[in-house]
Amino acid sequence: MKGFFMVHLQALLFSLGQQLRTPFSSLLTIAVLSISIALSGAFYLAVKNITHLTGHLETSNQITLFLGQQVSDQDGRWLLTRLEKHRSIQSTRLITKTEGLKDFEQFSGFGDALKALSRNPLPMVIQVFPRLNLTTPQQLQQLLDELKALPEVAVAKIDMQWVQRLKAIIVLAERGVLVLASILAFAVIFITGNTIRLELQNRQEEVVIAKLVGATNGFIARPFLYSGFWYGLLAGLLAWLMITGLMALLQSPMEQLMTLYLGYQEVVFLSVLDSVILLVVSAVLGVLGSWGVLVSQLSRLTPE
C-alpha cells in the first residue's frame, strides 16, 4: 500500500514539475480553461442571486385595499382592527386620505396642481401583509377574494403576475445555465485533451522506450492523467478567483440597487460547498480530457 501511494505521489509531483518547466504554455492553457469555467460559474451565481431575491419577494406579498370614498377615517380604523385579528394576515397598515395626498404630492411632482383641487380625490388605503405560510397563488387568491367581499372595500389588488413571470424566467435561466455549463464542460475536456495530446507527441520517443522495457499503458498514462488533473484544478482555482473578484467589484452597486428597491443588502457569493464543487468538477474534467486522449493514442504508439 505504501508503494502504491509513493508511485502516485511521484507521478503527481512529476506532472507538476513538467508544467513548471513550460510555464508560459501551461499558464496559457490554464487561463483558457479558467475562462470557460468562470463563465459557467458566473452565470450560475447570477441565477442564484436572482433566485435568492425572488425568495424575499415572495415572502413580501402584499394586498392593497382601496376603500370606498364614503368610508370615514373611523370606519377605516375599525376595519383595520378587524383585519389584524384575521388568521391569515400577519400585519396591516392604514394610509389615510391625508397621508396618501402628502405622499402623492412628494413623489408625483404634481404638488402645485393638486392644490387647485377642491377636495382630496384619493381613497383611504389599507396594506395587508399575509402570513408567511401563505405561499401558493391559490391561498393568496382565496384571501384576496375574501377581502374583496368586504363592504368597505372598493378595489382589492395583488400584483403577483410579475413575480410569476420572473420565476418562469428564472427556470428558463437555470436550464440555460445547465446547457451552457455542459457545452463549456465539453470545451474544457477537449482543450485539456488536445494539450495532453501535444505533450504525448513531444514525449513520443520516451513513451516508446518505456514500452520497450516493459512499461504498461497504465504506468505511462499515470503522469499524463495527473497533468490533466493539475490543469483542471489550477484552472478551477483561477476561475474561482475571477468569479470572486467580479462579485467583489459588483457588490457595492448591487447592494445600493437592492437597498433602493427592497430596503436590504444581501448579495450571494459562492459558498464553501459551491467552491469545493467547482474545484472538484474542474479537476475531474481535466482528468477526463486526458483519459480520452490517452486511451486512443497510447495504443497507436507501439515500438517498432
C-alpha positions in Angstrom: 0.0 0.0 0.0 2.9 2.4 0.8 4.4 1.6 -2.5 1.1 2.3 -4.3 0.9 5.7 -2.7 4.5 6.5 -3.4 4.1 5.7 -7.1 1.1 8.0 -7.4 2.8 10.8 -5.4 5.8 10.6 -7.7 3.6 10.8 -10.7 1.7 13.7 -9.2 4.8 15.7 -8.4 6.5 14.8 -11.7 3.5 16.0 -13.7 3.5 19.3 -11.8 7.2 19.7 -12.5 6.6 19.1 -16.2 4.2 22.0 -16.2 6.6 24.3 -14.3 9.2 23.6 -16.9 7.0 25.2 -19.6 5.3 28.0 -17.5 4.1 30.1 -20.5 2.3 27.3 -22.3 0.9 25.9 -19.1 -0.3 29.2 -17.9 -1.9 29.9 -21.3 -3.8 26.6 -21.2 -4.9 27.2 -17.6 -6.1 30.7 -18.5 -8.2 29.4 -21.4 -9.7 26.7 -19.3 -10.4 29.1 -16.4 -12.4 31.4 -18.7 -14.7 28.6 -19.7 -15.2 27.5 -16.1 -15.6 31.1 -14.9 -18.3 31.8 -17.5 -20.4 28.8 -16.2 -19.8 29.8 -12.5 -20.7 33.5 -13.1 -24.0 32.6 -14.8 -24.8 30.1 -12.1 -24.1 32.8 -9.4 -26.2 35.3 -11.3 -29.2 32.9 -11.3 -28.5 32.1 -7.7 -28.7 35.8 -6.7 -31.9 36.3 -8.7 -33.5 33.2 -7.1 -32.5 34.4 -3.7 -34.0 37.8 -4.5 -37.3 36.3 -5.6 -37.4 34.3 -2.4 -37.6 37.5 -0.5 -40.1 39.0 -2.9 -42.4 36.0 -2.4 -42.4 36.5 1.4 -43.3 40.2 1.0 -46.5 39.6 -0.9 -48.8 42.5 -0.3 -52.5 43.0 -0.9 -53.7 46.6 -1.3 -57.3 47.5 -0.3 -58.7 50.7 -1.8 -61.6 51.7 0.4 -64.7 53.5 -0.9 -65.0 57.3 -0.8 -67.9 57.0 1.6 -65.7 55.2 4.2 -64.8 57.6 7.0 -61.5 57.5 8.9 -63.2 55.9 11.9 -64.7 53.2 9.7 -61.3 52.6 8.2 -59.6 52.2 11.5 -62.4 49.8 12.7 -61.8 47.7 9.6 -58.1 47.8 10.3 -58.7 46.4 13.7 -60.8 43.6 12.3 -58.3 42.7 9.7 -55.5 42.4 12.3 -57.4 39.6 14.0 -57.7 37.6 10.8 -56.0 34.2 10.9 -54.3 34.6 7.5 -53.0 38.2 8.0 -49.6 39.0 9.5 -49.9 42.7 9.8 -51.7 45.7 8.3 -51.0 49.4 7.6 -53.5 52.2 7.2 -52.9 55.1 4.8 -55.4 57.8 5.3 -56.5 60.2 2.6 -54.4 63.0 4.0 -51.3 60.7 4.2 -51.9 59.5 0.7 -52.2 63.0 -0.6 -48.9 64.1 1.0 -47.1 61.1 -0.4 -48.6 61.7 -3.8 -47.5 65.4 -3.7 -44.0 64.4 -2.6 -43.3 61.7 -5.2 -45.5 62.6 -8.2 -44.2 66.1 -8.9 -47.8 67.5 -9.3 -47.9 69.2 -5.9 -48.9 72.6 -7.3 -51.6 71.1 -9.5 -53.1 69.2 -6.5 -53.5 72.4 -4.6 -56.1 73.6 -7.1 -58.4 70.7 -6.3 -61.4 71.5 -4.1 -61.3 68.1 -2.3 -59.0 65.1 -1.8 -59.7 62.6 -4.6 -57.6 59.8 -3.1 -59.2 56.9 -1.3 -58.2 55.5 2.0 -55.8 52.6 1.6 -55.1 49.5 3.8 -52.0 47.5 3.1 -52.4 43.9 4.1 -49.4 41.6 4.6 -50.4 37.9 4.5 -48.8 35.4 6.9 -45.6 33.7 5.7 -47.3 30.3 5.4 -49.4 31.6 2.6 -47.0 30.9 -0.3 -49.1 29.4 -3.1 -51.1 31.5 -5.5 -54.3 29.6 -4.6 -54.0 30.6 -0.9 -53.4 34.2 -1.8 -56.2 34.3 -4.2 -58.6 32.9 -1.6 -57.6 35.6 0.8 -57.9 38.2 -1.9 -61.4 37.1 -2.8 -62.4 37.2 0.9 -61.1 40.8 1.3 -62.8 41.9 -1.9 -66.2 40.8 -0.5 -65.9 43.3 2.4 -68.4 46.2 2.0 -65.9 48.9 2.8 -63.5 47.7 0.0 -64.0 49.2 -3.4 -60.9 47.6 -5.1 -58.5 44.9 -3.8 -55.3 44.2 -5.8 -52.4 41.9 -5.5 -49.8 42.1 -8.3 -48.3 38.6 -8.4 -48.1 38.2 -12.2 -44.7 39.9 -12.4 -43.3 37.6 -9.7 -44.7 34.6 -11.6 -43.2 35.8 -14.8 -39.9 36.4 -13.0 -40.0 32.8 -11.7 -40.6 31.5 -15.2 -37.6 33.5 -16.5 -35.5 32.1 -13.6 -36.5 28.5 -14.6 -35.5 29.3 -18.2 -32.2 30.8 -17.0 -31.5 27.7 -14.9 -32.0 25.5 -17.9 -29.8 27.9 -19.9 -27.0 27.7 -17.3 -27.2 23.9 -17.4 -26.9 23.9 -21.2 -24.1 26.4 -21.1 -22.2 24.6 -18.4 -22.5 21.3 -20.4 -21.1 23.0 -23.5 -18.3 24.6 -21.7 -17.5 21.3 -19.8 -17.0 19.6 -23.2 -14.8 22.6 -24.2 -12.7 22.0 -21.1 -12.4 18.3 -21.9 -11.4 19.0 -25.5 -8.9 21.7 -24.6 -7.3 19.5 -21.9 -7.3 16.5 -24.2 -5.6 18.5 -27.0 -2.9 19.8 -24.6 -2.2 16.3 -23.4 -2.1 15.0 -27.0 0.6 17.6 -27.8 2.6 16.6 -24.7 2.3 13.0 -25.6 3.6 13.7 -29.1 6.5 15.7 -27.7 7.4 12.8 -25.5 6.7 10.1 -28.1 10.2 8.7 -28.1 10.2 8.5 -24.3 6.9 6.6 -24.3 8.2 4.1 -27.0 11.4 3.4 -25.0 9.3 2.9 -21.8 7.2 0.3 -23.7 10.4 -1.4 -24.9 11.5 -2.0 -21.3 8.1 -3.4 -20.4 6.1 -0.4 -19.1 2.4 -0.8 -19.3 -0.1 1.7 -20.7 -1.3 2.4 -17.2 2.1 3.2 -15.9 2.8 5.5 -18.9 -0.6 7.2 -18.7 -0.4 8.0 -15.0 1.7 11.2 -15.2 -0.4 12.5 -18.1 -3.6 11.9 -16.1 -2.1 13.9 -13.3 -1.2 16.6 -15.7 -4.8 16.8 -16.7 -5.7 16.9 -13.0 -3.4 19.9 -12.4 -4.7 21.7 -15.5 -8.3 21.3 -14.3 -7.6 22.1 -10.6 -5.5 25.2 -11.3 -8.0 26.4 -13.9 -10.8 25.9 -11.4 -8.8 27.9 -8.7 -8.2 30.7 -11.2 -11.9 30.7 -12.2 -12.9 30.9 -8.6 -10.6 33.9 -8.2 -12.1 35.5 -11.3 -15.7 34.9 -10.1 -15.0 36.2 -6.6 -13.2 39.3 -7.9 -16.1 40.0 -10.3 -18.6 39.8 -7.5 -16.5 41.9 -5.2 -16.3 44.5 -8.0 -20.1 44.5 -8.4 -21.0 44.1 -4.8 -21.3 47.8 -3.9 -23.6 48.9 -6.8 -25.7 45.7 -6.4 -26.2 46.4 -2.7 -27.2 50.0 -3.5 -29.7 48.9 -6.1 -31.2 46.3 -3.7 -31.4 48.8 -0.9 -33.3 51.3 -3.1 -35.8 48.7 -4.2 -36.0 46.3 -1.3 -34.6 48.0 1.7 -31.9 45.5 2.5 -28.4 44.5 1.3 -27.7 40.8 0.7 -25.5 39.7 -2.2 -24.8 35.9 -2.5 -21.3 34.8 -3.2 -20.0 31.3 -3.9 -20.5 29.2 -0.7 -17.8 26.8 0.6 -19.8 23.9 -0.9 -20.1 25.7 -4.3 -16.3 26.4 -4.2 -15.4 22.8 -3.5 -17.8 21.5 -6.2 -16.2 24.0 -8.7 -12.7 22.8 -7.9 -13.6 19.1 -7.9 -15.6 19.3 -11.2 -12.7 21.2 -12.8 -10.2 18.6 -11.8 -12.4 15.7 -12.9 -13.0 17.4 -16.3 -9.2 17.7 -16.7 -8.7 14.0 -15.9 -11.5 13.0 -18.3 -9.9 15.0 -21.2 -6.5 13.4 -20.5 -8.0 9.9 -20.2 -9.9 10.2 -23.5 -6.8 11.1 -25.4 -4.6 8.5 -23.7 -7.0 5.7 -24.5 -6.9 6.4 -28.2 -3.2 7.5 -28.5 -1.2 5.0 -26.4 -2.5 2.0 -28.3 -1.0 3.6 -31.5 2.4 4.2 -30.0 3.9 0.7 -30.4 7.7 0.0 -30.5 9.0 -1.0 -34.0 
